[in-house]
């Protein structure tokens, strides 16, 4: 029996090393992993596979077969899923030279994708609508989402296109980070129609400004069904302005809020945001908490103290938690307080998803910080 266990352990180790070698080679050569057939590839957790990384190619005519196997989901998100390569080093180097990092990890990332991982861990059923390439990076992303229980029936793998890869530099002293990714994202070039039938059953829709045509279709569907739309925008991507009339909760970081409005004070920023889009404006200010407009008045929400190891994914976790609690009927003030706590907890370890809290961890953290520990 001991020999069998050793053999299995060795085989798993070899498979993991081979996978990493393929991953590294594809990064260096920037060569997509090719699908064998000229088909629309739907990477779907609606199917049971022998191994999690197995692909399922489905033609357009067979999409109804996928739909037959899906169930209603509470939170849907339309946006980006990435492969993040996170390098931890002391400070950010702004000059030429050869540098070494203290730690390197590779994990799934992306605003919409990580938000749903957060919501899923808090207990919400979730579904991601995104676009990836038919390469090993895309499969790596799907495997990671499956581990968090995120349904990927709405995620399309495009033949011959490469998946978005982000390089993240994290300062080991402050936990602050810098993101680098290609300006052009190949998986988002070709027009792809979003299948609104897979949105049935959603209680909240999150959009992050990627896949604009799909987001616009989803926002219109949400409006017609009385479903609130939550926005997570970091900049004015081309076409984002077309989504603004459909937003119910416009939650953006303070740096983008200032850029978008041209204003500096919280009150003037929030007032200007009200005139630029349809939703409740919320600005997030990291360790300083944030503010929103309630009945025309500026209301603040608290930040929670945390020893920040890595702030990667903190904003994504915030949005995922907000969608989760919003779907449960929690009022906006309490949603923001709980989301702030979840974002803080996600800064405890290296990686955008490593420290996503469980419900018990969140409850204990709230209690330790003098906040109401009870939530639905």
C-alpha positions in Angstrom: 0.0 0.0 0.0 2.9 2.4 0.8 4.5 1.7 -2.6 1.2 2.5 -4.3 0.9 5.8 -2.4 4.5 6.7 -3.3 3.8 5.9 -7.0 0.7 8.1 -7.1 2.5 11.0 -5.4 5.4 10.7 -7.9 2.9 10.7 -10.9 1.1 13.7 -9.6 4.4 15.6 -9.1 5.5 14.7 -12.6 2.1 15.9 -14.0 2.3 19.2 -12.1 5.9 19.8 -13.3 5.0 19.1 -16.9 2.0 21.4 -16.7 4.2 24.2 -15.3 6.8 23.5 -18.1 4.1 23.8 -20.7 2.8 27.0 -19.0 6.2 28.6 -18.9 7.0 27.6 -22.5 3.8 29.1 -23.8 4.5 32.3 -21.9 8.0 32.6 -23.5 7.0 31.7 -27.0 3.5 33.4 -26.8 2.1 30.4 -28.7 -1.5 29.4 -28.2 -2.4 25.8 -27.5 -4.4 24.8 -30.6 -7.8 23.1 -30.5 -8.1 20.2 -32.8 -11.4 21.1 -34.5 -12.7 24.3 -36.1 -15.4 24.7 -33.6 -16.8 27.1 -31.1 -15.3 25.9 -27.8 -17.4 26.2 -24.7 -15.5 25.4 -21.5 -18.2 24.2 -19.3 -18.5 22.9 -15.8 -22.0 21.7 -16.7 -20.4 18.5 -17.8 -18.7 15.9 -15.6 -15.2 15.2 -16.7 -12.8 12.4 -15.9 -10.1 15.0 -15.1 -10.7 18.7 -14.3 -8.5 20.0 -17.2 -10.4 18.0 -19.9 -11.9 20.2 -22.7 -15.3 19.9 -24.2 -15.8 21.2 -27.7 -19.4 22.1 -28.6 -20.6 23.3 -31.9 -23.1 26.2 -32.2 -25.9 23.7 -33.0 -25.2 21.8 -29.8 -25.4 24.7 -27.4 -28.9 23.8 -26.4 -27.5 20.6 -25.0 -25.4 22.7 -22.6 -28.4 24.7 -21.6 -30.4 21.6 -20.7 -27.8 20.7 -18.1 -27.6 24.1 -16.3 -29.6 25.4 -13.4 -30.5 28.8 -12.2 -27.7 30.8 -10.7 -27.8 33.7 -8.3 -24.9 36.0 -9.4 -23.7 36.4 -12.9 -20.7 38.4 -14.1 -19.6 39.5 -17.5 -16.0 40.4 -17.9 -12.4 39.3 -17.9 -10.6 36.2 -16.6 -6.8 36.3 -16.6 -3.8 34.3 -15.7 -1.8 36.3 -13.1 1.9 35.8 -12.7 2.7 37.5 -9.3 6.2 38.5 -8.5 7.0 39.7 -4.9 9.9 42.0 -4.4 11.1 44.8 -2.2 9.9 48.1 -3.8 9.2 48.9 -7.4 12.3 49.3 -9.6 12.1 52.3 -12.0 15.4 51.9 -13.8 17.1 49.5 -16.1 18.7 46.4 -14.7 18.3 42.7 -13.8 16.2 42.0 -10.8 15.2 39.0 -8.7 11.9 38.5 -7.0 11.5 37.0 -3.5 8.5 34.8 -4.6 6.7 33.9 -7.8 3.2 32.4 -8.0 0.8 31.8 -10.9 -2.9 31.8 -10.3 -6.2 32.8 -12.0 -7.2 36.4 -11.8 -9.4 39.0 -13.5 -11.9 41.4 -12.0 -15.1 39.5 -12.8 -13.6 36.1 -12.3 -12.2 36.8 -8.8 -15.3 38.6 -7.8 -17.3 35.4 -8.4 -14.7 33.3 -6.6 -15.4 35.6 -3.6 -19.2 35.3 -3.9 -19.0 31.6 -4.3 -16.9 31.1 -1.2 -19.4 33.2 0.7 -22.1 30.8 -0.4 -23.6 32.2 -3.7 -24.1 30.1 -6.8 -22.2 31.9 -9.5 -21.8 32.0 -13.3 -19.0 33.7 -15.3 -19.4 35.0 -18.9 -16.0 35.6 -20.2 -13.6 35.0 -23.1 -10.3 33.1 -23.1 -8.0 31.6 -25.7 -7.9 27.9 -26.6 -4.5 27.6 -24.9 -3.0 26.1 -21.8 -3.5 29.4 -19.9 -7.2 29.4 -20.6 -7.5 25.8 -19.3 -5.5 26.8 -16.2 -8.0 29.6 -15.5 -11.0 27.2 -15.9 -9.5 24.7 -13.6 -9.1 27.4 -10.9 -12.6 28.6 -11.3 -14.0 25.1 -10.9 -12.1 24.7 -7.6 -14.1 27.7 -6.3 -17.4 26.3 -7.7 -17.8 29.0 -10.3 -19.9 27.8 -13.2 -18.2 28.6 -16.6 -21.0 27.7 -19.0 -21.0 31.3 -20.3 -17.2 31.4 -20.8 -16.2 30.9 -24.4 -12.8 29.7 -25.6 -11.8 31.2 -29.0 -9.8 29.1 -31.4 -6.4 30.6 -32.3 -6.6 33.4 -29.8 -4.4 33.7 -26.7 -5.7 34.1 -23.1 -5.0 37.4 -21.3 -1.9 37.1 -19.1 -1.1 39.8 -16.4 2.2 40.4 -14.7 1.7 41.7 -11.2 4.5 43.2 -9.2 3.9 43.3 -5.4 5.9 45.3 -3.0 6.8 43.0 -0.1 7.0 46.0 2.3 3.7 47.8 1.7 1.7 45.1 -0.1 0.9 47.5 -2.9 0.9 46.2 -6.5 1.4 47.2 -10.1 -0.4 45.4 -13.0 1.0 45.0 -16.5 -1.0 43.4 -19.4 -1.3 43.7 -23.1 -3.3 46.7 -24.3 -4.9 44.5 -27.0 -6.5 41.4 -25.6 -6.7 38.8 -28.4 -9.6 36.8 -26.9 -11.8 40.0 -26.9 -11.1 41.1 -30.5 -13.7 39.0 -32.4 -17.4 39.7 -32.1 -19.1 37.1 -29.9 -22.7 37.0 -29.0 -23.6 36.5 -25.3 -26.3 33.9 -24.8 -28.9 35.5 -22.5 -30.7 32.3 -21.9 -27.8 31.4 -19.5 -28.6 34.5 -17.5 -31.9 33.1 -16.4 -32.2 32.9 -12.7 -29.6 35.6 -11.9 -30.4 38.0 -9.1 -27.5 40.3 -9.6 -25.3 41.1 -12.7 -21.7 42.4 -12.4 -19.9 44.0 -15.3 -16.2 45.0 -15.3 -16.0 46.9 -18.6 -14.5 44.1 -20.7 -16.5 42.3 -23.5 -18.5 45.5 -24.1 -21.0 44.1 -26.6 -21.7 41.1 -24.3 -22.1 43.4 -21.3 -24.5 45.6 -23.2 -26.6 42.7 -24.1 -26.5 41.4 -20.5 -27.3 44.9 -19.1 -30.4 45.2 -21.3 -31.5 41.8 -20.3 -31.1 42.7 -16.6 -33.0 45.9 -17.0 -35.9 44.1 -18.7 -36.0 41.6 -15.8 -35.6 44.0 -13.0 -32.1 42.7 -12.1 -29.6 45.2 -10.5 -26.4 45.7 -12.4 -23.2 46.4 -10.4 -20.3 48.1 -12.1 -16.6 47.5 -11.4 -14.6 49.9 -13.7 -11.0 50.9 -13.4 -10.8 53.1 -16.5 -13.0 54.3 -19.5 -12.5 51.3 -21.7 -13.8 52.0 -25.3 -17.6 51.5 -25.2 -18.0 51.7 -21.4 -20.2 54.8 -21.8 -22.8 52.6 -23.5 -23.3 50.7 -20.2 -23.7 53.7 -17.9 -27.5 54.0 -18.4 -28.0 50.5 -17.1 -25.9 50.6 -14.0 -27.6 50.3 -10.6 -24.5 50.5 -8.4 -21.5 52.3 -9.8 -18.6 51.2 -7.5 -15.2 52.6 -8.7 -11.8 53.4 -7.0 -11.1 56.9 -6.0 -8.3 57.4 -8.6 -10.7 56.6 -11.5 -13.5 58.7 -9.9 -11.2 61.7 -9.9 -10.1 61.0 -13.5 -13.7 60.5 -14.7 -15.1 63.6 -13.0 -12.2 66.0 -12.9 -13.1 66.7 -9.2 -11.0 66.3 -6.1 -13.4 66.4 -3.1 -15.6 63.4 -2.2 -18.8 65.4 -2.3 -18.1 67.0 -5.7 -17.0 63.6 -7.1 -20.2 61.8 -6.0 -22.4 64.6 -7.2 -20.7 64.6 -10.6 -20.9 60.8 -10.9 -24.7 61.1 -10.3 -25.0 63.2 -13.4 -22.8 60.9 -15.5 -24.5 57.5 -14.9 -27.7 56.1 -13.6 -26.7 54.2 -10.5 -25.8 54.9 -6.9 -22.3 56.2 -7.0 -19.8 54.6 -4.6 -16.1 55.4 -4.4 -13.6 53.1 -2.7 -10.6 54.5 -1.0 -8.7 51.4 0.2 -7.5 51.7 3.7 -9.5 54.8 4.2 -12.9 53.1 3.6 -15.1 54.9 1.1 -18.2 56.9 0.5 -21.5 56.9 -1.4 -24.6 59.0 -1.9 -27.7 58.2 0.2 -30.8 60.3 -0.5 -28.5 63.0 -1.9 -26.3 63.0 1.1 -22.7 61.8 1.3 -22.4 58.8 3.6 -19.1 57.0 4.5 -18.4 53.4 5.3 -15.5 52.2 7.4 -12.2 50.4 6.5 -11.0 47.5 8.6 -7.4 47.3 9.9 -5.3 44.5 8.4 -1.6 43.8 8.0 -1.5 44.0 4.2 0.7 41.4 2.6 -0.7 41.8 -0.9 -3.6 44.0 -2.0 -4.0 42.1 -5.3 -7.7 41.2 -5.8 -8.9 43.3 -2.8 -11.2 45.4 -5.0 -12.4 42.3 -6.9 -13.2 40.6 -3.6 -15.1 43.8 -2.5 -17.3 43.7 -5.6 -17.9 40.0 -5.2 -19.0 40.4 -1.6 -21.2 43.3 -2.5 -23.0 41.3 -5.1 -23.4 38.4 -2.7 -25.0 40.4 0.1 -27.0 42.6 -2.3 -28.6 39.4 -3.7 -29.7 38.5 -0.1 -31.5 41.8 0.3 -28.9 43.5 2.6 -29.1 47.3 2.5 -26.4 49.3 0.8 -24.7 50.6 3.9 -24.4 47.2 5.4 -23.3 45.7 2.0 -20.5 48.2 1.8 -19.3 47.5 5.4 -19.3 43.7 4.9 -17.6 44.1 1.5 -14.9 46.3 3.1 -14.2 43.6 5.6 -14.0 40.9 2.9 -11.6 43.1 0.8 -9.4 43.6 3.9 -9.2 39.9 4.7 -8.2 39.2 1.1 -4.9 41.2 1.7 -3.6 38.6 4.3 -1.6 36.6 1.8 0.2 36.7 -1.5 -2.2 36.3 -4.4 -5.6 37.6 -5.4 -7.6 34.6 -4.2 -5.3 32.9 -1.6 -6.9 34.7 1.4 -10.5 34.9 0.3 -12.5 34.5 3.6 -15.0 31.9 4.5 -18.2 32.9 6.2 -16.8 31.9 9.6 -13.6 33.9 9.1 -15.7 36.9 8.1 -17.9 36.6 11.1 -14.9 36.3 13.5 -13.2 39.3 11.8 -16.2 41.5 12.2 -16.5 40.5 15.9 -12.9 41.3 16.6 -13.3 44.7 15.0 -16.4 45.8 16.9 -18.8 45.3 14.0 -22.0 43.3 13.9 -20.9 39.7 13.2 -24.4 38.6 12.0 -25.2 38.5 8.3 -27.5 36.3 6.1 
